Amino acid sequence: MAERSFAKEVQKLKQGEGDTFAGEGILAITKALLENGVGYVGGYQGSPISHLMDVLADAEEILSELGVHFEASASEATATAMLAASVHYPIRGAVTYKSVVGTNVASDALSNLASGGVTGGALIIVGEDYGEGSSIMQERTYAFAMKSQVWMLDPRPNLPAIVKAVGDGFELSEVSNTPVMLQVGIRSCHVHGHFEARDNKRPPVTVSDALENPARKLDRIVLPPATYLHEEEKLTKRLPAAQKFILDREINERFGAPGSKVGLILQGGTYNTVIRALNRLGLADLYGDTEMDMLVLNCVYPLVDSQIMAFCEGKDAVLIIEEGQPNYIEQQIAHMLYKAGKTVKLEGKGMLPMGGEYTGQVMVDGLGTFLSDHAPDMLPVAKLASNEDPIAIPDLSKVLPARPPGFCTGCPERPIFAATKLVEEELGEHHISSDIGCHLFSIMPPFDLGATTMGYGLGPASAAAFHNENKKGRRSISFVGDGGFWHNGLTSSVGNAVFNKSDNVIVIVDNFYSAATGGQDILSSRATNKTKQTQNSIVEACKGMGVKWIRQIDRTYDVTKVRDTLKEALTTEEEGPKVIVASSECMLNKQRRVKPELAKAAKEGKRVVRPRFGVDEDICTGDHACMRLSGCPSLSVKDTGDPLRDDPVAAIDQTCVGCGNCGEVADAAVLCPSFFQAEIVSNPSAGEKRRARRSQKIISWLQSRRDAKRVAFA
Ligand SMILES: O=C(O)C(=O)Cc1c[nH]c2ccccc12
């Protein structure tokens, strides 16, 4: 069960001619796929398009009614390879993934797909996770489009533009026999708006039809000598066909007053921010009407030389607005202008920052500088020579505490790292390789465990070089999540360790879902899923790979057991990789599942017990060792008001879910007897009520007796 259910919203996908579709960008993309007769869809989730996969999964019934096949792909490589169905058959296919990481994973399939080319429209919806709030390294997908020569659309972030881009993308792909990327950032994915719906279209040829009528053309298969042909075709046929389509269809848009002395060439995705910046500079109204001459590239690759040159003709200066680095678009345009001997002043990076998100302020500053330098007369006097001092904005980084990502309250992964710390206390520090997933938060305080992260499913692989000559010496420890394990960890990490007779320790952090991408089901999820085969054992998979030493821990909150198992793995004389599968359900998903059930039961008058933990402040010494070993966000500090106590005591706030981790950690570390467990009982029995009243009375009596004896501090 994913973090968000779109079960209700997907009903909108049934809308047709005459309806106005209102909703979110990702839903609009899905609707557009159906309106354009898509035959199959797939993908792998990841921010910012996790929810697009969730929409597709929730829409599976609607998709299958239309004869559209949907798959939750094992990885982005799988998703891209799936587009092979559009190579020989005139079937439209779409896949979706996070970029650039997903594109990295997909790149083998992407090159092959791009080389042979496609007959049916092949659309890759890439969620470009660039800028503020991104969870990955800062790179651009653009390089992949250039190197493999697949085209890239980057529509303006509004629903009609995004929906149009889906249809344009399919057609562009078909006329140029080339896969097309449709790039959407987080703001496009979640922008709300509306568009005029059209009827959904059954795919004219379905994947079932293709199976009944197999086809193959040798010159589409990627093997020499066809590969040489493919390269030539890319240059002589596919590129010109794409450029012609981009011009004929007016994919790129012109706004503002043509013929002005300065102009902007921008990526479609930056349009909203540019308009807002122009608005703040007094050069656009709230509806986006502006005098500024703009060429909006809804297709950022390939560029059409003649269009760019025509735009620049007669201008003194042009500003290229292109987010991220390197400045690929600017370089191409500079190259075009130089070759043609043009003298128009080209601005871009330098005036705008080389890297980082082009946020509202960045855009205002960059555009302001461009206009002051090249067209000061366009700027309103108040902006050009303001009599007002700019508003002083305090440096918030000095006053606000940093909020690095961390494990949730009740997270079952926290005790695994608490146990690792305890083992290290005994056996010394180890080299630890981390992986992608929630468990990577181990690198942050209070654990400070883990030295590298090399990619999804590659935690144990990134420990591969660490081979200890000394058989009794230290081994490396590596972590990989269940998501990463099935994405490619089974072969790249576990299989590799078995084959190379690694002596290292691998901990598979199994929380029953692909939790970091939004709690989607995966092969080993415990839940039954109507359309997927779940409940496949990680342990059996590892054994099948040849792992001999393997331990399953069914409750990661048992810190003592995790500690002892890890210690055994690090010290056993048995050869080969030592694998520990540490399994407990993601607490976020568990709460999503259990909370409504409990609330319903309580409402129906049933007896419901919810555990909570607390700290006895009379016993707590305020050394905060519990926090250093647990780090649970529900653990906080509390001032008792007692001047004889130097340190504030530990306190557990109302976000506690009663997982028991703090108590277990305290116990395993022989830390602290101050933790207690209480139970919140809804609809208690008459006997329970009586007992509670009685004990309440006794406690009150004891408390008032103690308070009476206390020295009071005024
Ligand atoms: O959802 C995210 O933020 C992720 O980083 C997860 C993810 C999805 N596909 C990937 C491929 C390579 C590395 C990470 C991911």
The ligand as an SDF file (V2000), in Angstrom:
LIG
                    3D

 15 16  0  0  0  0  0  0  0  0999 V2000
   13.0020    8.1100   -4.6400 O   0  0  0  0  0  0  0  0  0  0  0  0
   14.1730    8.4350   -4.4650 C   0  0  0  0  0  0  0  0  0  0  0  0
   14.4560    9.5500   -3.9940 O   0  0  0  0  0  0  0  0  0  0  0  0
   15.2790    7.5200   -4.7870 C   0  0  0  0  0  0  0  0  0  0  0  0
   16.4110    7.9540   -4.7720 O   0  0  0  0  0  0  0  0  0  0  0  0
   14.9890    6.1020   -5.1350 C   0  0  0  0  0  0  0  0  0  0  0  0
   15.3960    5.6110   -6.4410 C   0  0  0  0  0  0  0  0  0  0  0  0
   14.5410    5.1950   -7.3870 C   0  0  0  0  0  0  0  0  0  0  0  0
   15.2430    4.7460   -8.4280 N   0  0  0  0  0  0  0  0  0  0  0  0
   16.5530    4.8600   -8.1860 C   0  0  0  0  0  0  0  0  0  0  0  0
   17.6370    4.5290   -8.9610 C   0  0  0  0  0  0  0  0  0  0  0  0
   18.9110    4.7660   -8.4500 C   0  0  0  0  0  0  0  0  0  0  0  0
   19.0430    5.3260   -7.1920 C   0  0  0  0  0  0  0  0  0  0  0  0
   17.9420    5.6460   -6.4220 C   0  0  0  0  0  0  0  0  0  0  0  0
   16.6830    5.4100   -6.9300 C   0  0  0  0  0  0  0  0  0  0  0  0
  1  2  2  0
  2  3  1  0
  2  4  1  0
  4  5  2  0
  4  6  1  0
  6  7  1  0
  7  8  2  0
  7 15  1  0
  8  9  1  0
  9 10  1  0
 10 11  1  0
 10 15  2  0
 11 12  2  0
 12 13  1  0
 13 14  2  0
 14 15  1  0
M  END
$$$$
